[in-house]
């Protein structure tokens, strides 16, 4: 695999067995993502984009095919190694912020850090907090934050271990138009200023317009990239 590629999948298949029926969620997907690139993956419900997200994140195994993340062949990893890869190589941002309500914003970030590779905040992370506009909100619990602020905390939590790639699944799905636009601009800014590699799942063409490139999926296949 090229050293410039952060993600590479080849001939990727995923089949689910539902009773007596085989559901083919992915049908021979080939995809490459360059280091420092920001791509959006679009497609209707059932197109396979969420299945692709889970496989790239090491959350589900493929039925067939190659998956490489930052030069690592996921097929060669056991479950413990896949967990370590998720903690140290991949940051996740979801539509639902998944913040622990009893912890402050700062403690939610610190918990992710404790599970990863850093014993203290990595150099430059205060700058990320400034960029996200939440440095002054770290002592607040999620219920005291707006939806946009909660999503920014979720992004900071995903970035605290300096992951090679940020995987975002409908990150603006729970936000109003103003907050959605702000979060997308933040992701674009992170990509441009820090070189963060980002793959974002979305159904919204306006969100996809913030990416460098859009990959369109339908029926488990890539139609355009």
C-alpha positions as CSV (number, residue, x, y, z in Angstrom):
1,X,0.0,0.0,0.0
2,X,1.2,3.5,-0.8
3,X,2.6,5.3,2.2
4,X,0.5,8.3,1.2
5,X,-2.7,6.5,1.6
6,X,-4.4,6.6,5.0
7,X,-7.1,4.2,4.1
8,X,-7.2,1.5,1.4
9,X,-9.9,-1.1,0.8
10,X,-9.9,-3.6,-2.0
11,X,-12.7,-5.9,-3.2
12,X,-14.6,-5.3,0.1
13,X,-17.7,-7.5,0.7
14,X,-20.0,-7.7,3.7
15,X,-22.8,-10.2,3.9
16,X,-25.3,-10.5,6.8
17,X,-27.3,-13.6,7.3
18,X,-30.9,-12.7,8.3
19,X,-32.8,-15.9,8.9
20,X,-32.6,-17.7,5.6
21,X,-31.8,-14.6,3.6
22,X,-28.3,-13.2,2.7
23,X,-28.1,-9.5,2.8
24,X,-25.2,-8.1,0.7
25,X,-24.4,-4.8,2.4
26,X,-21.1,-4.3,0.4
27,X,-20.4,-5.7,-3.0
28,X,-16.8,-5.4,-4.0
29,X,-15.9,-1.9,-2.8
30,X,-12.5,-0.3,-3.7
31,X,-11.6,2.9,-2.1
32,X,-8.4,4.9,-1.3
33,X,-8.1,7.9,1.0
34,X,-5.0,10.0,0.9
35,X,-3.2,11.2,4.0
36,X,-4.6,14.6,4.9
37,X,-7.7,14.3,2.7
38,X,-11.3,15.1,3.7
39,X,-13.9,12.9,1.9
40,X,-17.6,12.6,2.3
41,X,-19.4,9.3,1.6
42,X,-23.0,9.8,0.5
43,X,-25.8,7.4,-0.3
44,X,-29.4,6.6,0.5
45,X,-30.4,4.4,3.4
46,X,-29.2,0.8,2.7
47,X,-26.4,1.9,0.3
48,X,-23.7,0.4,2.5
49,X,-22.1,3.6,3.8
50,X,-22.7,2.8,7.5
51,X,-21.4,-0.8,7.0
52,X,-18.3,0.7,5.4
53,X,-17.9,3.1,8.3
54,X,-18.0,0.2,10.8
55,X,-15.5,-1.9,8.9
56,X,-13.1,1.0,8.5
57,X,-13.3,1.7,12.3
58,X,-12.5,-1.9,13.1
59,X,-16.0,-2.3,14.6
60,X,-17.1,-5.1,12.3
61,X,-15.1,-7.6,10.1
62,X,-15.6,-7.8,6.4
63,X,-16.8,-11.0,4.8
64,X,-14.1,-10.7,2.1
65,X,-11.5,-8.2,1.0
66,X,-8.6,-6.1,2.2
67,X,-8.7,-3.2,4.7
68,X,-5.6,-1.1,5.5
69,X,-5.6,1.8,8.0
70,X,-2.4,3.9,8.1
71,X,-0.4,1.0,6.8
72,X,-1.9,-1.6,9.1
73,X,-3.7,-4.7,7.6
74,X,-6.8,-5.1,9.8
75,X,-7.0,-8.8,8.7
76,X,-3.8,-9.5,10.7
77,X,-5.1,-8.1,14.0
78,X,-6.8,-10.0,16.8
79,X,-9.6,-8.4,18.9
80,X,-7.2,-6.9,21.4
81,X,-5.1,-5.3,18.7
82,X,-8.2,-4.0,16.9
83,X,-9.2,-2.3,20.2
84,X,-5.8,-0.7,20.5
85,X,-6.0,0.5,16.9
86,X,-9.4,2.1,17.6
87,X,-8.0,3.8,20.7
88,X,-4.8,5.1,19.1
89,X,-5.4,5.4,15.3
90,X,-9.1,6.3,14.9
91,X,-11.2,9.0,16.3
92,X,-15.0,8.6,16.1
93,X,-17.7,11.3,15.9
94,X,-21.3,10.2,15.9
95,X,-24.6,11.8,15.2
96,X,-25.5,11.3,18.9
97,X,-22.8,12.9,20.9
98,X,-22.4,10.0,23.3
99,X,-21.1,12.1,26.2
100,X,-21.4,10.8,29.7
101,X,-23.9,13.1,31.4
102,X,-22.4,12.8,34.9
103,X,-19.0,14.1,33.7
104,X,-17.9,17.5,32.7
105,X,-16.8,18.2,29.1
106,X,-13.2,18.2,30.2
107,X,-13.6,14.9,32.0
108,X,-15.3,13.3,29.0
109,X,-12.2,14.3,27.0
110,X,-9.9,13.1,29.7
111,X,-11.6,9.7,29.9
112,X,-10.9,9.1,26.2
113,X,-7.3,10.2,26.8
114,X,-6.9,7.8,29.6
115,X,-7.9,4.9,27.4
116,X,-5.5,5.9,24.7
117,X,-1.8,6.5,24.3
118,X,-1.3,9.9,26.1
119,X,-0.9,10.3,29.8
120,X,-1.3,14.1,29.3
121,X,-2.8,16.3,26.7
122,X,-0.7,16.1,23.5
123,X,1.3,19.2,22.4
124,X,-0.9,21.6,20.6
125,X,-4.2,20.2,21.9
126,X,-5.0,23.5,23.7
127,X,-5.0,25.0,20.2
128,X,-7.5,22.4,19.0
129,X,-9.7,23.4,22.0
130,X,-9.4,27.0,21.0
131,X,-10.2,26.2,17.4
132,X,-13.3,24.3,18.6
133,X,-14.3,27.2,20.8
134,X,-14.9,25.1,23.9
135,X,-11.8,25.8,26.1
136,X,-13.9,28.0,28.4
137,X,-16.7,25.3,28.6
138,X,-14.7,22.4,29.9
139,X,-16.1,22.6,33.5
140,X,-19.7,22.3,32.3
141,X,-21.6,19.1,32.1
142,X,-23.4,18.1,28.8
143,X,-26.8,19.3,30.0
144,X,-25.4,22.8,30.3
145,X,-24.1,22.8,26.7
146,X,-25.9,23.5,23.5
147,X,-26.1,20.7,20.9
148,X,-23.4,22.4,18.9
149,X,-21.1,22.7,21.9
150,X,-21.7,19.0,22.8
151,X,-20.7,18.0,19.3
152,X,-17.6,20.1,19.5
153,X,-16.7,18.3,22.8
154,X,-17.3,15.0,21.0
155,X,-14.9,16.1,18.3
156,X,-12.3,17.1,20.9
157,X,-12.7,13.8,22.6
158,X,-12.1,12.0,19.2
159,X,-8.9,14.1,18.6
160,X,-7.3,13.9,22.0
161,X,-5.2,10.8,21.2
162,X,-4.1,12.4,17.9
163,X,-5.7,9.7,15.7
164,X,-4.4,9.1,12.2
165,X,-8.0,9.4,10.9
166,X,-11.2,10.9,12.1
167,X,-14.4,8.9,11.2
168,X,-17.6,11.0,11.4
169,X,-21.0,9.4,11.0
170,X,-23.7,12.0,10.3
171,X,-22.0,14.5,12.7
172,X,-24.5,17.2,12.1
173,X,-27.6,15.1,12.0
174,X,-28.9,16.3,15.4
175,X,-28.0,20.0,14.9
176,X,-30.0,22.9,13.5
177,X,-28.8,24.7,10.4
178,X,-26.6,27.2,12.2
179,X,-24.8,24.7,14.4
180,X,-24.5,22.2,11.5
181,X,-22.8,24.8,9.4
182,X,-20.5,25.8,12.3
183,X,-19.4,22.2,13.0
184,X,-18.8,21.5,9.3
185,X,-16.7,24.6,9.0
186,X,-14.7,23.4,12.1
187,X,-14.1,20.1,10.5
188,X,-12.9,21.8,7.3
189,X,-10.7,24.1,9.4
190,X,-9.2,21.2,11.3
191,X,-8.4,19.4,8.1
192,X,-6.7,22.5,6.6
193,X,-4.8,23.7,9.7
194,X,-3.8,20.4,11.3
195,X,-3.8,18.1,8.2
196,X,-6.3,15.8,10.0
197,X,-7.6,13.0,7.7
198,X,-11.4,12.9,7.8
199,X,-14.0,10.5,6.4
200,X,-17.5,11.7,6.9
201,X,-20.7,9.8,6.3
202,X,-23.6,12.0,5.3
203,X,-26.8,12.0,3.4
204,X,-26.7,15.8,3.0
205,X,-25.2,17.2,-0.2
206,X,-24.7,20.6,1.6
207,X,-22.5,18.8,4.2
208,X,-20.6,16.9,1.5
209,X,-19.7,20.2,-0.2
210,X,-17.3,20.9,2.7
211,X,-15.2,17.9,1.8
212,X,-12.4,17.6,-0.8
213,X,-14.1,14.8,-2.6
214,X,-17.5,13.0,-2.5
215,X,-17.9,9.2,-2.8
216,X,-21.3,8.1,-3.8
217,X,-22.7,4.7,-2.8
218,X,-25.7,2.7,-3.8
219,X,-26.7,-0.9,-3.2
220,X,-23.3,-1.8,-1.6
221,X,-21.2,-0.4,-4.5
222,X,-19.4,2.8,-5.2
223,X,-20.9,4.7,-8.1
224,X,-18.5,7.6,-8.2
225,X,-15.5,8.9,-6.4
